[in-house]
Amino acid sequence: MTEGTYSVSGMACGHCADSVTEEIERVTGVTAVSVDVEAGTVTVTSEAELDIADIHAAVEEAGYELAGEPR
């Protein structure tokens, strides 16, 4: 299993977190998603390394922007 934490711009509430979670959970291999709205981060757990482009696309589909590389 791997885990990466990403910064996401524009999240401000629980609805934002739900939208981001829903889209990232659709990425193949993702096993868990945890959003911290106050910190502006999302932590993604997966079966194997994920392509950052897939996470980027999921966050954009939710209406937000991925800011930088995973931590």
N, C-alpha and C positions, 0 to 999 in steps of 0.2 A: 504494500500500500504506500501511496505517496500523498503528501499534503502540501498545498501551497496557499499562501495568503496574498490576496490582491487588493490594491486600493481601487475604490470605485467612486467616481465623482457624481454628485447630484442626489445621493440618497438622503432623505430627510425624515422618513417615517416607517412605520410597520408595513404599510402597503408597498413602499419601495423595496423593503427587504423581501416581502413575499414575491414580488415580480421578479427580482433578481434570482431568488432561490428557485422559483419555478422554471425559469429558462435554463439555468445552469444544470439543474437536475436532469434535463433532457439530453445533455452531452453524454455520449457513450462512454462508459467506464466510471462515471461519477457515482460514488457511494454515499457521500454526505456533503451538505452545504451548510455553513454557519455564517450568518451575516451579523456584523456589529455596526449598526447605523451610526452611532455616536463617533466611532473611530473611522467610519467610511471604508470598512474592509469586508471582504468575504473570504472565508477559508473553505477550500475545496479539498475533499478527500477522494481519492480515486484508486482503482485497482492497479493502475500503471501510470507512467508519465503521460500527461495530457498535452496536446498541442495548444499553446497559448492563444492561437488564432481561434480555436473553438470556444474558449472561455470569453475572449474578446467579442466574438459574434453573439454569444448568448447574452452578455451584459448589454450590448447595443440593442439587441432585440427587445430587452426589457425597458429600454429607453434611457440607459445610463452609459457612462464612459469608463472604460478600464484605464487606470492611470499608472502606468509603469509596469515593471516586471514583478513576478511573484517574490515574496519574501520568504 
